[in-house]
Amino acid sequence: MQEHLKHPVFEVVASEAAALGIDAYVIGGFVRDLILGRVGKDIDIVAVGHNPEIKAVGIVLAEAVAKKLKVRVNVFRNFGTAQIKLDDLEVEFVGARKESYDRNSRKPVVEDGTLEDDQNRRDFTINAMAISLNKKNYGALLDPFGGLKHLEEKLIQTPLDPDITYSDDPLRMMRAIRFASKLNFTIHPESLDSIARNKERIKIVSMERITDELNKIILSAVPSVGFKHLFNTGLLAIIFPEMQLLYGVETIEGKSHKDNFYHTLQVLDNVAERSDNLWLRWAAILHDIAKPATKRFEPNHGWTFHGHEDRGARMVPKIFTRLKLPLHESMRYVQKLVQLHLRPIVLSREEVTDSAVRRLLFDAGNEVDDLMLLCECDITSKQEERVKRYLKNFELVRTKLKEIEEKDHLRNWQPPVTGDDIMTAFNLLPCREVGIIKNVIRESILDGIIPSERDAAWQLMLDEGKKLNLSPIAGAEKPFPLNTKTETHENTKQ
């Protein structure tokens, strides 16, 4: 493995460790990725001290290396670790340790240990491999659990009894599934059974840590791999019960609905093929999340899910809150796509009118392209002709969207006449009549009755005001300059 240690930081670590009488090893994910031919940016160095007078050997070694390289060292004494940043690399140092766990916590009691102790505490055999940085065997691979063989076999296996590994730190169950999904590896059958046995232990892990692993599963190339493991082991029912409820097919009078769990996974995989956007992938996961709650059987029609898009949109904030996902722009983005995901599908079934396209552009704004992508990925029928027909119709919708947008500029549309304009023109305070006029102007523009221009909207405002028995102030016959308020209106607001 010596030929793989090309970065000069390894030679510096080796020389400083030798000067201190410390053994040093590269360990964990960097070694795994090195063997897989991936370029790792995070390097973990484990230090083993032989001099009892040297405490916190990882920190001592980090400080010596930082001094030699003339870089800053960040020390975390409570954890016995230190970190340096070098170009685009992050190098973390820690002393070899052994761990013991209390059943009610995933925070271990840590003691100084040997390299063997440190490898024993690792989550998986493929993450327990180490490369020596010591003079006697520089570059040698130390692989006590057959991690190299498991990499070749594409196998996820724990170094020790999986029941101990997963019970000690239940987050490792999520990590096993994440690695299987990310690397397209198989989880060893005994390990997979152990996850199912220990699934309840996940409840002692913070939701933030669970969701971090869940997002990494979602960002993998084929995220359905991870979700199937979560489902089959019982973890999904605990951490994300709303998604679990999508599973299953019900049949009445010989009529069955599709399994919305596996449909959702297909949509998610379809989106993953075309976009790395985490939140678009979340929209795929949640687009049908309210189908269990809205499912009805109508004797003359079959299964319906009326209003599942509206109810699903209302569920998004609750799910994001419970999963500790961000509640600002990302949540609103997902909520909007869930709310609108049926609209392009309806358009693709009917004659595409300018009015319907304007309304879609108005409601979707800058997310209209992502919405169209989601809808195309939502076509999962096994009937090839049906899929082709839908996708062909979606192309017509896309063409119409482009034409209308170029003409009317309705993405993130701002009304050419605002509520302030209306109050100023008619010398009003905020009231019901202002809302009525605003709605008439908006609907008239979306229906194509008037262009999205200030002159046309202003005239319509005056006409609607007359219907409501409102009298315009002097000078309101023509549009006021934008952002200009009359003295009369300012006085009425005081």
TIBADO-565255 format. One record per residue (C-alpha): x, y, z; residue in one letter. Coordinates in steps of 0.001 Angstrom, whole numbers, plus 524288, in hexadecimal, padded with zeros to 5 digits. Last residue first. Layout:
# TIBADO-565255
XYZa ...
***
This chain:
# TIBADO-565255
735B98E43E82742q 731B88DBB181BDCk 728178E5B28168Bt 732C88EFD6815D2n 73B888E71680D9Ce 730628E4C98042Ah 72E008F36780268t 73C808F6298009Be 73C9C8ED207F502t 744EC8E0D97F489k 74F6C8DDF67EA64t 755598D0397E9BBn 752BB8CF227DB04l 74EBA8DBAF7D426p 740128DDDB7D541f 737B88D7877CACCp 72E628E0BE7C3C1k 7208C8E46D7C7CEe 725998E5027D5C3a 7289E8F3827D49Ag 71DE18F7C47DDC2a 71A0F8ED027E714i 7127A8E13E7E267p 704788DF477E72Bs 700598D1C97EBABl 6F2878CD007E905n 6F6E68BEC67E854l 6F4028BE087D9BEk 6FB888CAD77D825k 707388C4C77DF03g 706C68B97E7D56Ee 707EB8C2D27C9F1d 712D68CA9D7D061l 71A878BE2A7D36Em 718558B9507C57El 71E3E8C5EE7C086q 729FA8C4377C95Ew 72BF48B6107C51Ca 72C428BA187B6D1a 735E78C51D7B952d 73E6A8BCFA7C271r 740788B15B7B971e 73DF18A2C97BB44s 7350F8A29A7AF63p 726428A2AD7B12Di 71C37897CE7AF5Fi 7270588D927AF06g 720DA885457B9B5d 72CCC8875C7C255l 72C3C8960F7C00Fi 71DB6896C47C2F7s 71F6D88E407CF09e 729F2897337D487r 722688A3BB7D1C9i 715C589E3D7D789v 71D13899607E385n 723628A69B7E617k 7162C8AD677E496i 70FA98A4677EE88i 71B028A5967F80Fg 71A678B46E7F7E5v 70B9D8B3DF7F9D9e 70D238ABD580649r 714DC8B66E80D3Bc 7224B8BC5180F8Fp 720558CB238104El 71B0C8D1DD8044Bl 71DBC8DE577FCA3n 718D08D8377EFE8f 725718D93D7E821a 72E0A8D7FB7F427t 727398CBE97F954m 727CF8C5867EBE1i 7361D8C8D37E9E9d 739668C3A67F77Ed 732918B6DD7F419g 73B338B5CF7E82Dt 739058B80F7D9ACv 742818B1487D064p 741588A53C7D916p 74E5189E447DB7Dq 7505C891247D4F4w 75A6C887BD7DA6En 75A868815B7CD0Cr 74FDE888217C536l 7581C88E9D7BAB2h 74C79890447B169d 751F388D917A3C8k 75E50885D07A67Ee 7576787ED47B196e 74BC987B737A908i 754588757379E70e 75CFF86DFD7A7F6k 7516A8687E7AF4Dl 74B108647B7A27Bk 7573785CFB79E6Ct 757DA856687ABC3r 7496E8529A7AADFv 74B8A84CE379D57l 75732845477A281e 74EA38406C7AD91f 7454283B157A352n 7503A832FF79D66k 753E082E2B7AAF3l 745E182A117AD8Ey 74495822F07A08Dr 751A481C087A235k 74DCC8177B7AFD0v 740BD8125D7AADDr 7476080B4379FB0e 7510B804F37A8FDe 746967FF617B1F5q 74E0B7FC707BE80k 74997809967C3BFs 75384811907CB66t 7503481F6A7C727i 75438827157D344d 761A2829D97CD64c 75B1F8329D7C343e 753CE839727CE2Dc 7602C83BB17D60Fl 76726841527CA22l 75BA884A697C772m 75BDC84F1A7D583l 76A80851597D4D4d 7687B859D47C8CBd 75D26861387CF38v 764C8864297DBA3e 767D0872287D7B0n 7597D875C77D8A5g 7509686A107DB16a 743DF871677DD92d 7451F87BB27D2E1f 74AF9872457C915l 740018688B7CB93l 735E1873517CAA4r 73B7A878247BDCBr 73B7086A3A7B87Ev 72D11868747BC03a 729988755F7B576s 73153872527A92Ad 729AE865C27A78Ft 72FDF858597A666v 7252A84F2E7A1B9e 723F2844CC7AC1Ae 72B9E839337B122r 738BD840427B1AFs 7328284B727B917l 72DB0842217C3A6v 73B7A83CA97C4FCi 7410D84A777C571p 737F984D927D0F1r 7399B840FF7D8B4l 7468E844AD7DF08h 742028521A7E377l 7406A850757F22Bq 74BCF846DD7F355v 75464850277EB7Cl 7508785BC27F3F5k 752D585468800A9q 76055850267FC31v 7643185E377F911y 75E1786333805B6r 766108595880D7Dm 772B685D13806B6s 7702886BB280814e 76DBA86B46816D0h 76B1B85FCF81FD6l 778038588481EF3p 776B5849F382225l 775B3845CC83055k 76E588395582CA5l 762C083D4A83503r 7626F84B1982FA1t 76411846C782180f 758EB83D1082319i 750008474882914k 753898516481EBBp 750E884793813A3v 743B3842B081887m 73C2C84E8781375r 741E784C44805DEa 73D8A83E19806A0g 72FBE84243809FEr 72F3A84AEA7FE05d 7356D840C57F4F2e 72D19835CB7FA95h 720D083D5A7F732g 71991831D37F17Dh 720AE824E07F2EDf 7173581C217EBADt 715B180D837EA1Fw 70AFA808317E16Ag 700D080FC37D9B1h 6F35480A0B7DB28n 6F5878044B7E8A3p 6FDB280FB37EDD8e 708FB80B2D7F641f 70FEC815CD7FDF8r 71E2B818E4800F9k 72060826A08064Ct 7287C823548125Ba 7304C818A080B99p 732A0821B07FFEFk 7381F82CA48084Ba 7468A829A08059Fi 7448B829BB7F6E5d 74E4E8348C7F398h 7563D832437FFF2l 76185829E37FB10i 76223830E17EDF0a 7620A83E007F4E9a 76D56839077FD45w 774C3835FC7F0BDr 7723A843ED7EC37l 77778848217F970w 7841D840767F7F9l 786C6845F47EA55n 7900883C367E3DBd 7873383B6C7D7EDs 78447832A97CC48r 7868E8249B7D099e 782BB8283C7DE84a 7757682CE37D98Bv 772AD81F7F7D3BDn 77780818D87E020d 76E24821147E842l 762CD81E4D7DEF2v 765B280FBE7DFF5q 76662810997EEC3l 75952817B17EF07t 7531C80D017E6A7h 7589F802E47F00Ay 751E6809797FB75f 745A380CD07F3ADn 742767FE9D7F11Bd 738CE800087E5F4k 72A1B7FFEE7E830h 722377F3877E6CEs 714C67F0AE7E10Ek 70F057E30E7E222g 7035F7E7B87E9D1e 70CBA7ED4B7F3F7i 71B787EB547F3D0t 725607F22F7FC7De 733DA7F3157F948v 73E827F5F08031Fg 748A17FFD480740y 745D380E70807D6l 7448080D668169El 7533380B3C817DDq 75563818CD81240m 74D8281F2D81D16e 7547F816B88271Fp 761DE81CE08249Ff 76B3F8197682FB2i 7644980DF8835E5i 75D1C807F382A55a 7695780A2482219l 771E38026282B65l 769ED7F5F2829BAg 775027EE5082351t 76DB47ECAC81679n 769D47FAFD8158Df 77734800CA81880l 77D5F7F6D880F4Dh 773AE7FA7F8049Ck 77683808D18073Ef 7851F806D38056Cg 783EE800227F843v 77979809F07F413s 783E2814857F4CBp 78A77810407E81Ev 795A7819EA7E607a 7963781DD57F45As 790EB82B1A7F883l 78513825497FF7Ci 78E0281C5880753i 796468281F80B2Fk 789D482F3C80F1En 785F6823BA817BEl 79352823DF81E51e 791B483235821F0d 7839C82F5D825A9t 787D98255782FBBi 7921C82E798357Dr 7885F839B5836BDe 77E098307683C31m 786CD82D7C847BFs 789E181F1C849FEv 7839E81810855A1i 778038140484D29k 780FA80C96843DBi 7817C801DC84E31r 774077FD5F849A1e 77A4C7F80983D27k 783037EE608446Fn 77D277E1BF83F61r 77AFE7E721831A4a 788DA7EC748316Ci 78DC27DF3783611s 787037D86382AD0d 78E2B7E17282165l 79B257DE8782811s 798E17CFEE82765e 795297D137818FFp 7A16A7D94A815BDh 79D447E65A81003i 79F517E69380150t 7A6837F1ED7FAFFf 7A1A37FC137F13Cn 7AB9D805CB7F694l 7A1F2810667FA91k 7967D807787FDADs 79E3E7FD2680507a 7A618807E080BA8f 7999A80EC781002r 7939780219814BDi 79F577FF2981D2Fa 79F9E80D59821C8r 7916580CA182608m 794598008A82E1Fm 7A0BA8072783324r 797EE8116F83941l 794A6806EC84331p 7A1B88087184A30d 7A3D07FDDF8546Ed 797E77F61384FF7s 79C977F630841F5y 7AA797F16E84496t 7A6667E7DF84F34i 79BAB7E1AE8470Dd 7A4E37E1F083B63p 7AEAA7D8FE84268d 7BBED7DEF783F2Al 7C2117E4EA83301p 7B4B97E83382D0Ft 7B1AA7E44D81F19q 7AE087EBDB812CFi 7B1A57E3FC806ACl 7B5CC7E82F7F923k 7BD557DB627F772e 7C9D07E2AD7F3F0e 7C7647EC137FF27l 7C4B87E06E807F3h 7D1D17DA7E8043Ck 7D8A87E740807A0l 7D1387E81081473g 7D5DB7DAA7818A0g 7D4AA7DD1682738f 7E2DF7DF3882B52p 7E6967E81A81FE1d 7F3607EF2C8223Fl 7F7FC7F40A814F6l 8069B7F6F5814ACa 80A8F8046580F9Dg 815F18062D81913y 819497F94381FCDn 824F17FBF9828CBk 824D180AA982642k 8170080CD382B08n 80C20812CB822F2l 8044E8061C82309s 7F7D68051A81B24i 7EB688017282264a 7DF367F99F81F15m 7D3AC7FAA78285Ba 7CA7D801DD81F20n 7C8927F65A815D9i 7C6B27ED9E821C2t 7BB6A7F5ED8266Df 7B8397FE7083243d 7C5A97FFE983857r 7C77A7FC77846BBr 7CFFF7F093843CEn 7D92C7F8C783B72q 7DC02801C9846DEd 7DE5B7F6878503Ad 7E7BA7F06B84656e 7EEF97FD6284509l 7F0957FD24853BEt 7E8A68042285DEDg 7E6978105D865DDd 7D9288104A86C26e 7CC0081589867ABv 7BEC5813E386E34v 7B5BE814508628Dp 7AAB781DA985F19k 7A0158158585892r 798018162E86500s 78E1780E0486C43n 7958A8012986BC5r 7A22180749870F5d 7AD4E804E8867A6y 7BB8D800E886833s 7C6358060D85F55e 7D44E8035885C0Dk 7DD8780DAB8576Er 7E88A8110984E1Fa 7EB8E81F8784F4Eg 7E514828B8845D7v 7E98C8312A83A89f 7E0EC8371C82FF7e 7E62483B86822D5v 7DD3F843E381A5Be 7E2058450380C5Cl 7DF1084F7F8023Cd 7EBD7856CE80484d 7EFE2852458120Fl 7E6548534781D2Dk 7EA6484E7782A99i 7E23B8476F834B3q 7E38F84328842C9a 7DD268389184AF6t 7DC908348C85942g 7CDE08369C85982f 7CD8B840808647Fn 7DA96845B085FA9r 7D57284A1385272f 7E16E8509684C6Cv 7E13F8581F83FA6n 7EEE68591E839CAv 7F34A864588312Cr 7FD678622082699v 80C1E863A782651k 80E6485600820BFl 817FA8527482B91k 80FEE85941835F8k 803848529A83142a 80A538454F83194v 80F0A8476683F8Ba 801AF84C31843FCe 7FAF7840A283DA8a 8044D8370084423l 801CB83CBD8519Cv 7F31783CC684F23i 7F30382E7284B36g 7FBF182ACC85676v 7F2908301D860AFa 7FC5082DB086BABk 80AF582B9F869ACi 810F48274C87687e 80C5D8194E87459p 815A481842868A2n 8110E80DDB85F1Dh 806C8816188583Fg 7FDFD8116D84D53v 7F92081BB7843C9a 7ED6581A7683ACDv 7ED468232282ECEi 7E0728258C827BEd 7E13B82C0881A66i 7D5888330C814A7d 7D671837388065Ek 7D5C6829A98005Bg 7D84B8277A7F1EBv 7D1E781ABC7EDF0r 7D93080F1B7E83Eg 7D1D5805367F07El 7DE668024B7F7F2i 7E050810AB7FB09l 7D1EF811CF7FEA0d 7D3568075180919r 7E00380D2D80E20v 7D9D381AB380F15f 7CDD7814DB815A2g 7D4F380EF482132g 7E32F80F96824FFi 7F0258162882201v 7F9A38116F82C5Cy 8034581772835E3a 80C8E8119983FEFd 8120581B54849B8i 8203081CF584E2Cg 81EFB82BAE84CDFl 8291582CA6841F4a 82309820D983B3Ca 8159C8273883B97a 81B4B833B4835E3e 821D382C3082AB9s 815B78242E82756a 80C6582FBB82822v 8156B8379581F3Cv 8167682C4F81595e 807AC82AF681564f 805958398E81337v 80DA2838BB806ADp 8020E832B77FF42h 805F2826967F7C6k 8021481C0B80161l 7FCA48131D7F6C8h 80A0D80DBD7F30De 80BD6808EA800F5q 800008000080000m 
***
